[in-house]
């Protein structure tokens, strides 16, 4: 039997690590998923187990080469941003892959911004809200001043997607989608590294920037390997390829990110204060975005609900949408809007008493209603009158309660769920097209399901 030609994509999220195989028509041929327990850094803060991740990628790749069903023709990567892997002179990992949620010392942060013109100026220049370690460049700044001996050991700092490529190719490179992802590193006005990157000698630890659709190297002498992409930027690629009319992509996962590639206006100070930022597409174009930590909150609150109602943790996946629960429980007057710190603000549901609800289903509807209140505020920050469609990809696109309530919240906009919620992986595959696939790009890559407004509970 002839082997099936495929491209392999390692899609590395904070929670789930996936290996996906796409055929020559970009249909999903196989998917496997892995989770790793977090370890702790030298300060006792939880972080990614980069050694376990590295071992898994190497082993998964070796298994692919000996797979009797598939013929791997190319490899690429998508991964979460705001994370550096640090290599020493011998190109070995020499420090933890620090968690971007780790608190940043306020005095050191003040020192940085006072040196380089203040929070407002730097935030505007770099299109990066003031986010501490979530500005990945600040992780290097922190190491330089808090742990100078460790900083001196670093020969190269690779954003996570480029480290994944390095695992298989041993080639060092940087990518614009990772650099342009709220890192504080890139001056969007000048389209180059910011002044502070040079003055602090951070640039000496960053490898050369190469095109996002370039080849990092080859494995087995013939299999091209991409340089990797930041997952949020990768998720845009299939949609930009398929649709020309203005849209917003709501990419859902640990973060729910509203991406508007048709909004090119510079970030205002108010938008920056509400956690808006800009990403760069793989072609280097600016994308205005707003973010909400909704996926993380969903994980925490569903655990709370499962424990209270004595149900399995994944019980929510079987909950069907029932508008009666919305009319019965929801009350906007006791559901205040979150403050400016939208990326960390939890919805009102955490303050609700679970004994007020008769069932898991009723409580879950209230929780999603509360979550959507936040999502509306977040998406509205980048919404424009020209937008007539919102595409939802990722975990929440499969959640019927979420999708129905989102459609209710935006009654004048078409809300679609992507039927195959693998946009980040698919985007990473599409940028490699010319390097492995001589078939034309299919026109039906994305299948969509329309959700319509049925109950004006938000009006």
C-alpha positions in Angstrom: 0.0 0.0 0.0 1.3 3.5 -0.9 2.1 5.8 1.9 0.0 9.0 2.2 2.0 12.2 1.8 1.6 14.5 4.8 3.0 17.6 6.5 3.6 17.2 10.2 2.8 20.1 12.5 3.7 20.2 16.2 1.2 22.5 17.8 2.3 23.4 21.4 -0.2 25.0 23.7 0.2 25.7 27.4 -2.0 22.7 28.2 -2.1 20.4 25.2 0.8 19.4 23.0 -0.4 18.1 19.7 1.1 16.4 16.6 -1.1 16.8 13.6 -0.7 15.4 10.1 -2.4 17.1 7.1 -2.7 15.5 3.7 -2.0 17.3 0.4 -5.5 18.8 0.4 -4.9 20.1 4.0 -7.4 17.7 5.5 -6.5 16.3 8.9 -5.1 12.8 8.5 -4.2 12.1 12.1 -4.0 13.9 15.5 -2.3 12.9 18.7 -2.2 14.9 21.9 0.0 14.9 25.0 0.1 16.7 28.3 3.0 17.2 30.6 3.0 18.0 34.3 4.6 21.3 35.0 7.8 21.6 37.0 9.1 24.4 39.1 11.8 27.0 38.4 14.5 28.0 40.9 12.1 30.3 42.7 9.4 27.6 43.1 7.1 29.0 40.3 5.5 26.5 38.0 6.9 26.3 34.4 7.0 24.2 31.3 9.1 21.0 31.4 11.2 21.9 28.4 13.3 18.7 28.7 10.2 16.5 28.6 8.8 18.5 25.7 12.1 18.2 23.8 12.2 14.4 24.4 8.6 13.9 23.2 9.2 15.9 20.0 12.3 13.9 19.1 10.6 10.6 19.9 7.4 11.5 18.0 9.4 12.5 15.0 11.4 9.3 15.0 8.2 7.3 15.2 6.8 9.3 12.2 9.8 8.3 10.1 9.0 4.6 10.7 5.3 5.0 10.3 4.1 2.6 7.6 1.0 4.7 6.8 2.4 8.2 6.2 5.2 9.7 4.2 6.3 12.9 5.9 7.1 15.5 3.3 7.6 18.6 5.6 7.5 19.7 9.2 6.5 23.0 10.9 5.5 24.2 14.3 3.1 26.6 16.0 3.4 27.4 19.7 2.3 29.9 22.4 4.2 33.1 22.7 5.8 35.2 25.4 8.3 32.3 26.2 12.0 32.0 25.6 14.2 29.0 25.7 17.8 29.8 26.7 20.8 28.1 25.1 24.4 28.2 26.4 27.6 28.2 24.3 27.3 24.5 23.6 23.7 25.1 22.5 22.2 23.2 25.4 19.2 24.4 27.4 20.7 26.2 30.4 17.7 27.8 32.2 14.1 27.0 32.8 11.4 28.0 30.3 10.0 30.6 32.6 6.2 30.9 33.0 5.0 34.2 31.5 2.5 34.5 34.5 5.4 34.8 36.9 5.2 38.1 38.8 7.6 40.8 37.6 9.4 42.9 40.2 7.7 46.4 40.3 10.9 48.2 41.1 12.7 46.6 38.1 9.8 47.4 35.9 9.8 51.0 37.0 13.6 51.2 36.3 13.1 49.9 32.8 10.3 52.3 31.8 12.0 55.3 33.4 15.1 54.6 31.5 13.4 54.4 28.1 10.8 57.2 28.2 7.9 55.9 30.3 5.2 53.3 30.1 3.0 55.1 27.6 5.8 55.9 25.1 7.3 52.4 25.1 3.9 50.7 25.0 2.9 52.8 21.9 6.3 52.2 20.2 6.2 48.5 20.8 2.4 48.0 20.6 2.8 46.1 23.9 0.7 46.8 27.0 2.7 46.8 30.2 2.5 43.1 31.1 5.7 42.2 33.0 6.9 38.7 32.0 4.2 38.5 29.3 6.4 41.0 27.5 9.0 38.3 26.7 11.7 40.9 26.1 11.3 41.8 29.8 12.3 38.3 30.8 15.8 38.9 29.3 15.9 42.3 31.0 15.0 40.7 34.3 17.7 38.1 34.0 20.3 40.7 33.2 19.6 42.6 36.4 18.4 39.9 38.8 20.6 37.0 37.7 23.6 38.4 35.8 25.5 35.2 36.1 22.7 33.3 34.4 22.3 36.1 31.8 26.0 35.8 31.0 25.6 32.0 30.3 23.0 32.7 27.6 24.4 32.5 24.1 21.0 32.5 22.4 17.5 33.2 23.4 14.9 31.5 21.1 11.2 32.1 21.3 9.5 28.7 21.8 8.4 28.1 18.2 11.9 28.6 16.9 13.3 26.4 19.7 11.0 23.6 18.5 12.4 24.0 15.0 15.9 24.0 16.5 15.3 20.6 18.2 15.1 18.9 14.8 17.4 21.2 12.7 20.0 22.6 15.1 19.5 25.9 13.2 19.1 29.2 15.0 16.7 31.8 13.8 14.1 34.4 14.9 10.7 35.0 13.4 8.7 38.1 13.1 5.4 36.6 14.4 7.1 35.8 17.7 9.0 39.1 17.9 5.9 41.1 17.1 3.7 39.4 19.8 3.6 42.0 22.8 7.3 41.4 23.5 8.5 45.0 24.0 11.2 44.1 21.6 9.9 45.5 18.3 9.5 49.1 17.4 6.3 49.1 15.2 6.9 52.7 14.2 10.4 52.0 12.8 9.9 48.3 11.9 13.0 47.2 13.7 14.2 46.2 17.2 13.6 48.9 19.8 16.5 51.1 20.9 16.6 49.4 24.4 17.3 46.0 22.8 20.6 47.3 21.5 21.5 49.5 24.5 21.0 46.5 26.9 22.9 44.2 24.5 19.8 41.9 24.3 20.3 41.9 20.5 23.6 39.9 20.9 21.6 37.0 22.2 18.9 37.0 19.5 19.6 35.0 16.3 19.0 36.5 12.8 15.4 37.2 11.7 14.3 35.1 8.8 11.1 35.0 6.7 8.3 33.1 8.4 7.8 30.9 5.3 11.5 30.1 5.1 13.2 26.7 5.7 15.3 26.3 8.8 16.9 23.2 7.6 16.3 19.6 6.5 16.0 16.3 8.4 16.7 13.0 6.8 18.4 15.1 4.1 15.2 15.7 2.2 12.4 16.8 4.6 12.2 20.6 4.9 11.6 22.0 8.4 10.0 25.4 8.9 11.1 28.0 11.5 7.9 27.9 13.5 5.2 30.5 14.1 3.5 32.2 17.0 0.2 30.4 17.3 -2.1 33.4 17.2 -0.5 34.8 14.0 -0.6 31.3 12.5 -4.3 31.0 13.2 -5.0 34.0 11.0 -3.4 32.5 7.9 -6.2 30.2 6.7 -8.8 32.9 7.1 -6.8 35.5 5.3 -6.4 33.0 2.5 -10.1 32.2 2.3 -11.9 35.5 3.0 -11.4 39.0 1.6 -14.3 40.8 3.3 -13.3 42.4 6.7 -13.7 40.0 9.7 -12.5 39.4 13.2 -11.0 36.1 14.2 -11.7 35.1 17.8 -9.0 32.6 18.5 -9.9 30.7 21.7 -7.7 28.7 24.0 -6.1 29.6 27.3 -6.4 33.2 26.0 -9.3 34.3 23.8 -7.8 36.7 21.3 -9.9 39.0 19.1 -7.7 39.6 16.0 -8.7 42.3 13.5 -6.3 42.2 10.5 -8.3 45.1 8.9 -7.8 47.6 11.7 -4.5 49.3 11.0 -5.0 52.4 13.3 -2.2 53.0 15.8 -3.0 51.8 19.3 -4.4 54.5 21.6 -3.3 54.9 25.2 -6.8 53.8 26.3 -6.6 50.7 24.2 -3.2 49.8 25.6 -4.6 50.3 29.2 -7.3 47.7 28.3 -4.8 45.2 27.1 -5.0 45.8 23.4 -1.9 45.1 21.4 -0.7 44.5 17.9 0.5 41.3 16.4 2.5 40.9 13.2 1.3 38.6 10.4 3.8 36.2 8.8 4.1 38.9 6.1 5.0 41.5 8.7 1.7 43.4 8.6 0.2 44.8 11.8 -2.9 43.2 13.3 -4.8 44.9 16.1 -5.9 42.5 18.9 -7.5 42.4 22.3 -7.1 39.6 24.7 -9.1 37.9 27.5 -7.8 35.2 29.9 -11.1 33.3 29.4 -9.9 29.8 28.6 -7.9 29.7 31.8 -10.9 30.9 33.8 -13.1 28.3 32.1 -10.7 25.6 33.2 -10.8 26.8 36.8 -14.5 27.3 37.0 -15.5 24.0 35.4 -13.3 22.3 38.0 -15.2 24.2 40.7 -18.6 23.3 39.2 -17.7 19.6 38.8 -16.6 19.4 42.4 -19.7 21.1 43.7 -22.2 19.1 41.6 -20.2 15.8 42.0 -19.6 15.4 38.2 -16.6 14.5 36.1 -14.3 17.5 35.2 -15.3 17.2 31.5 -19.1 17.1 32.2 -19.5 20.5 30.7 -18.8 19.1 27.2 -22.2 17.4 27.2 -24.2 20.4 28.3 -26.7 21.5 25.6 -27.8 25.1 25.1 -31.1 25.8 26.9 -32.2 29.5 26.7 -34.6 28.8 29.6 -31.6 28.8 31.9 -30.6 32.3 30.6 -34.0 33.9 31.2 -34.3 32.2 34.5 -31.0 33.3 36.0 -29.1 36.0 34.2 -29.3 39.5 35.5 -27.0 42.2 34.0 -27.5 44.5 37.0 -25.5 42.2 39.2 -22.9 41.5 36.6 -20.6 44.5 36.4 -18.1 45.0 33.6 -14.5 44.2 34.4 -11.9 46.8 34.9 -9.1 47.9 32.6 -6.9 44.9 33.4 -9.0 42.7 31.2 -6.3 40.1 30.7 -6.4 39.0 34.3 -9.9 40.1 35.4 -12.1 37.2 36.1 -15.8 37.2 35.3 -18.4 37.8 37.9 -19.1 34.1 38.2 -16.4 33.5 40.7 -18.3 35.6 43.2 -21.5 33.7 42.7 -22.7 31.1 45.3 -23.1 27.7 43.7 -25.9 26.7 46.1 -28.1 29.2 44.3 -28.2 26.9 41.3 -30.3 23.7 41.0 -28.1 21.9 38.6 -24.7 21.9 36.9 -26.4 22.9 33.6 -28.0 26.0 35.1 -24.8 27.1 36.8 -22.8 26.5 33.6 -25.2 28.7 31.5 -24.8 31.5 34.0 -21.0 31.1 34.0 -20.8 31.3 30.2 -23.2 34.3 30.2 -20.8 36.0 32.6 -17.9 35.1 30.5 -19.5 36.4 27.3 -20.1 39.7 29.1 -16.3 40.0 29.3 -15.8 38.8 25.8 -18.1 41.4 24.3 -16.1 44.1 26.1 -12.8 42.7 24.9 -13.9 42.2 21.2 -15.5 45.6 21.0 -12.1 47.2 21.6 -11.0 46.1 18.1 -14.4 46.0 16.4 -15.2 48.4 13.5 -18.4 49.1 11.6 -17.0 47.4 8.6 -16.9 44.0 10.4 -19.8 41.8 9.5 -18.4 38.4 10.5 -16.7 36.9 13.5 -15.0 33.5 13.1 -14.4 31.5 16.3 -11.7 28.9 16.3 -10.2 26.8 19.0 -11.8 25.2 22.0 -14.9 27.5 22.4 -15.9 27.0 18.8 -17.1 23.5 19.8 -19.0 24.8 22.8 -22.7 25.3 21.8 -23.6 27.2 24.9 -20.7 29.7 24.3 -21.5 30.0 20.6 -25.2 30.6 21.0 -24.6 33.3 23.7 -21.9 34.9 21.6 -24.4 35.1 18.7 -27.0 36.7 21.0 -24.4 39.2 22.2 -23.6 40.3 18.6 -27.0 40.3 17.0 -26.0 42.3 13.9 -22.8 40.3 13.1 -22.7 36.8 11.6 -21.0 34.5 14.1 -19.4 31.3 12.7 -17.7 28.4 14.4 -14.8 26.8 12.5 -15.8 23.1 12.2 -12.2 22.1 12.4 -10.7 24.1 15.2 -7.0 23.7 14.1 -6.4 27.1 12.6 -2.9 27.5 14.2 -1.7 24.2 12.9 -3.3 24.7 9.5 -1.6 28.1 9.2 1.8 26.6 10.0 1.1 24.0 7.3 0.0 26.5 4.7 3.1 28.7 4.9 5.1 25.6 3.9 3.0 24.8 0.9 5.6 25.8 -1.8 8.2 23.6 -0.1 6.3 20.2 -0.2 3.1 20.4 -2.1 2.7 20.9 -5.9 -1.1 20.7 -5.8 -3.1 24.0 -5.8 -4.3 25.4 -2.5 -7.9 24.1 -1.9 -10.6 26.8 -1.8 -12.6 25.0 0.9 -10.1 24.7 3.7 -12.5 26.2 6.3 -15.9 24.8 6.9 -18.1 27.0 9.0 -21.3 26.7 11.1 -23.4 29.8 11.4 -24.9 30.6 14.8 -27.9 33.0 14.8 -29.3 35.3 17.4 -32.2 33.5 19.0 -32.7 35.4 22.3 -31.8 39.0 22.9 -30.7 38.4 26.4 -27.9 40.9 26.1 -30.1 43.8 24.8 
